[in-house]
Amino acid sequence: MPQSLATVLISIFVMGACGLRVSLVSQTIDDPPELEKAEDFDSPALEKAVPLTNGDAVVMEQSGMRPELERKLFGSPKTYYFIGDSLMRNQFQGACLILKEEFHPIAWPNEKSTFQDAASGPSQTRHAPSPKMFRCASGSVSFFFRWQTIPTPETVELMMKYGAPEPNVIYWNAALHVAYPASAPYFNDTNYPAYVQKTASLYAQTAPTANLVFFLSHAVCHKPHNAKSDKNYKDCPREKIEHINDMATNSLEKVVTSHGKTWSFVDGFKLTDNQCDKSVDGRHWNTFAWKELSLLMNALNM
């Protein structure tokens, strides 16, 4: 049942934060270290990951975009998977705002995963990175979000295993966490293309009829007199994000799945370039969430 905007935003604020015809990189891939627990939704660190606020929602409501987004979303019933870091989380939150629905966690067992990935190879066992996904829905439109800061091939299969219907749309990203030592090795020039290709391959194999969209991350900028922005920009400057986006594009743009699907892109870098004054921290453009969702609809030809 639809909830008031205030109710939805309270939920948001508390939350905080078929295979592909593709050849994988053949060289040996370094095995990066385990991700820190701060990557999980249970970590208080997520409350600092710049989630949408009431003020952000007011700005988006004043943009006049709601009627068109509602028309497109409710005119084409779909199940959407949002997979990624805080940039993808904020778009998920913005999507739930359009539905005027709260989102709710769906707990997963803290089981071990035995899926093959580009780093561990076959028969390696490791913990699934996070114990939860989130869902909001209205009528025949549903959104699921999974916090995932690196390309992780088994995510779509696990989401389906633990309660999400097969998706019509898979929308994901991975870039910003190059700024953190625990995940930085996943983004080097050897590992990242292999991870992206392997992840894309398994996503398409698991949900062969889904439309596939990758989000190119924001054009990060330096915010003066902000200590956290200083550190983040030093570890993750604009040029590094641009290079990671280029690696993702080069890995995916010519891929055709066995069901004839190709990857589309939402260019968050272009959208936010030279817009530093609209960002609170030089990494997140929260009031652009509906603009990003509109670009997603365009990528889906809606």
C-alpha positions in Angstrom: 0.0 0.0 0.0 1.4 3.4 -0.8 3.0 5.3 2.0 3.5 9.0 2.6 6.6 10.6 1.3 7.7 11.3 4.9 7.3 7.7 5.9 9.3 6.5 2.9 12.1 9.0 3.6 12.3 8.0 7.3 13.0 4.4 6.1 15.6 5.7 3.6 17.4 7.9 6.2 17.6 5.1 8.7 19.0 2.7 6.1 21.9 5.1 5.6 23.8 3.9 3.4 23.2 -18.3 -21.6 26.5 -16.9 -21.2 28.2 -14.2 -23.0 30.3 -14.6 -26.2 33.3 -13.2 -24.5 36.9 -14.3 -23.9 38.2 -13.8 -20.3 41.6 -12.4 -19.7 43.9 -15.4 -19.8 46.7 -14.2 -17.5 46.9 -15.1 -13.8 44.8 -12.8 -11.7 46.0 -11.6 -8.3 43.7 -12.7 -5.5 42.7 -9.5 -3.7 42.2 -9.6 0.1 38.8 -10.2 1.7 36.6 -7.2 1.9 36.3 -5.5 5.2 33.1 -6.0 7.2 32.4 -2.3 6.7 31.2 -3.3 3.3 28.1 -5.0 4.8 24.8 -3.4 5.4 25.0 -4.2 9.1 28.0 -1.8 9.5 27.4 1.6 10.9 29.7 3.0 8.2 26.9 2.8 5.8 25.0 5.5 7.7 27.8 7.8 6.6 27.7 6.8 2.9 25.5 9.8 1.9 22.1 8.3 1.5 19.1 10.3 0.2 17.7 12.8 2.7 14.3 14.5 3.0 15.9 17.6 1.5 17.1 15.6 -1.5 13.6 14.2 -2.0 12.0 17.7 -1.9 14.4 18.9 -4.7 13.5 15.9 -6.8 9.8 16.4 -6.3 10.1 20.0 -7.3 11.9 19.0 -10.6 8.6 18.0 -12.2 10.0 14.6 -13.2 7.5 12.5 -11.3 4.7 12.2 -13.8 6.9 11.0 -16.6 8.8 8.6 -14.5 5.6 7.1 -13.1 4.1 6.8 -16.6 7.2 4.9 -17.8 7.5 2.7 -14.7 3.9 1.7 -14.3 3.3 1.4 -18.0 5.8 -1.4 -18.3 5.6 -3.9 -15.4 9.1 -5.1 -14.5 11.3 -6.5 -11.8 14.5 -4.4 -11.5 17.7 -5.5 -9.8 19.9 -2.6 -8.6 23.4 -4.0 -7.7 26.3 -1.8 -6.5 27.7 0.8 -4.2 26.1 3.9 -2.6 25.5 5.4 -6.1 23.3 2.5 -7.0 21.7 2.4 -3.5 20.7 6.1 -3.9 19.0 5.3 -7.3 17.2 2.4 -5.7 16.0 4.8 -2.9 14.9 7.3 -5.5 13.0 4.6 -7.4 11.2 3.6 -4.1 10.3 7.3 -3.7 8.6 7.2 -7.1 6.5 4.2 -6.0 5.8 6.0 -2.7 6.6 2.8 -0.9 8.9 1.9 1.9 11.7 -0.6 1.3 12.3 -3.6 3.5 15.3 -5.9 4.1 15.3 -9.5 3.0 17.7 -11.5 5.2 20.0 -14.1 3.7 21.7 -16.9 5.6 25.4 -16.2 6.2 26.3 -19.2 4.1 29.5 -19.8 2.1 29.5 -19.4 -1.6 31.1 -21.9 -3.8 30.7 -20.1 -7.1 33.7 -19.7 -9.4 34.9 -16.2 -10.0 37.8 -14.5 -11.8 40.0 -14.4 -8.7 39.4 -17.5 -6.8 38.9 -20.0 -9.6 36.8 -23.2 -9.4 36.2 -25.0 -6.1 37.2 -22.1 -3.9 34.9 -21.3 -1.0 34.3 -17.9 0.4 31.6 -16.1 2.3 28.9 -14.2 0.4 29.8 -10.5 0.9 26.6 -9.3 2.5 23.7 -10.9 4.4 20.8 -8.8 3.0 19.0 -7.3 0.0 16.3 -4.7 0.0 12.9 -4.5 -1.8 10.2 -2.1 -2.5 7.2 -2.7 -4.8 3.9 -1.3 -6.0 1.5 -3.3 -8.1 3.5 -5.1 -10.8 6.7 -3.0 -10.4 9.3 -4.1 -8.0 12.8 -3.0 -7.2 15.5 -5.0 -5.4 18.8 -3.7 -4.2 21.9 -5.5 -3.3 24.9 -3.7 -1.7 27.9 -4.9 -3.7 31.0 -2.7 -4.1 33.0 -4.9 -6.5 31.9 -7.0 -9.5 30.6 -10.2 -7.9 29.5 -12.9 -10.4 27.1 -14.8 -8.1 25.0 -11.9 -7.0 22.0 -12.4 -9.4 21.9 -16.1 -8.7 21.8 -15.5 -4.9 19.2 -12.8 -5.2 16.9 -15.2 -7.1 17.7 -18.0 -4.6 16.7 -15.9 -1.6 13.4 -14.5 -2.8 13.7 -12.1 -5.7 11.8 -13.0 -8.9 13.8 -13.4 -12.1 14.7 -9.9 -13.2 13.5 -8.0 -16.3 16.3 -5.5 -15.7 19.8 -5.9 -14.2 21.4 -2.5 -13.4 24.8 -2.5 -11.7 28.0 -0.6 -11.1 31.4 -0.8 -9.4 34.0 1.9 -9.2 34.0 4.2 -6.2 35.5 1.7 -3.7 38.8 1.8 -5.5 39.4 4.5 -2.9 39.5 1.9 -0.1 42.6 -0.4 0.5 40.5 -3.5 1.1 38.8 -3.4 -2.3 41.3 -1.4 -4.4 43.0 -4.5 -5.9 39.8 -5.5 -7.6 40.0 -2.3 -9.7 43.5 -2.7 -11.2 44.0 -3.0 -15.0 44.3 -6.8 -14.8 41.6 -7.7 -12.3 38.8 -5.3 -13.1 38.2 -6.2 -16.8 38.2 -9.9 -15.9 35.8 -9.4 -13.0 33.5 -7.3 -15.1 33.4 -9.9 -17.9 32.9 -12.8 -15.6 30.2 -11.0 -13.6 28.4 -9.9 -16.8 28.6 -13.5 -18.2 27.1 -15.1 -15.1 24.4 -12.4 -14.7 23.3 -13.0 -18.3 23.5 -16.8 -17.9 21.3 -16.7 -14.8 18.7 -14.3 -16.1 19.0 -14.8 -19.9 16.0 -12.6 -20.9 16.9 -9.6 -18.7 17.8 -6.3 -20.1 21.4 -5.4 -19.1 22.5 -1.9 -18.0 25.8 -0.7 -16.5 26.1 2.6 -14.6 29.3 4.6 -15.4 30.2 6.2 -12.1 30.2 9.9 -11.2 32.8 12.4 -12.3 34.2 12.8 -8.8 35.6 16.2 -7.8 37.5 17.8 -5.0 35.5 19.7 -2.4 37.9 22.2 -0.7 37.9 22.4 3.1 36.5 18.9 3.5 38.9 16.4 5.1 37.1 13.3 3.9 36.8 14.7 0.4 40.5 15.4 0.4 41.3 11.8 1.3 38.8 10.3 -1.1 39.9 12.4 -4.0 43.5 11.7 -3.4 42.8 7.9 -3.4 40.1 8.1 -6.1 40.6 11.2 -8.4 38.5 12.0 -11.4 41.0 10.4 -13.8 40.9 7.1 -12.0 37.1 6.9 -12.2 37.2 7.8 -15.8 39.7 5.0 -16.5 37.6 2.5 -14.6 34.5 3.5 -16.5 36.5 3.1 -19.8 37.6 -0.4 -18.7 34.0 -1.3 -18.0 32.8 0.1 -21.3 35.5 -1.7 -23.3 34.7 -4.9 -21.5 31.0 -4.8 -22.2 30.1 -2.6 -25.2 30.7 -5.4 -27.9 29.3 -8.3 -25.8 26.3 -10.1 -27.2 24.7 -12.7 -25.1 23.3 -16.1 -26.3 19.8 -14.5 -26.2 21.0 -11.6 -28.4 21.1 -9.1 -25.5 23.7 -6.3 -25.5 24.8 -4.0 -22.6 23.5 -0.5 -22.4 25.0 2.3 -20.3 23.8 5.1 -18.1 26.6 7.7 -18.1 26.7 9.1 -14.6 30.1 10.6 -15.4 28.8 12.8 -18.2 25.8 13.7 -16.1 27.8 15.0 -13.2 30.9 16.4 -14.9 31.5 20.1 -14.1 28.6 19.9 -11.6 30.7 19.9 -8.4 28.6 22.6 -6.8 25.7 20.2 -6.8 27.5 17.5 -4.8 27.9 17.6 -1.0 31.1 15.5 -1.0 32.4 15.4 -4.6 31.2 11.8 -5.0 27.5 11.7 -4.5 24.9 13.8 -6.5 21.8 12.7 -4.6 19.4 15.2 -6.2 20.3 13.7 -9.6 18.9 10.3 -8.7 15.7 10.8 -10.7 17.8 12.1 -13.6 19.8 8.9 -13.5 16.6 6.9 -13.4 15.3 8.8 -16.4 18.5 7.9 -18.2 17.9 4.3 -17.2 14.5 4.4 -18.8 16.0 5.8 -21.9 18.6 3.0 -22.0 15.7 0.6 -21.8 13.8 2.4 -24.6 10.9 3.1 -22.4 
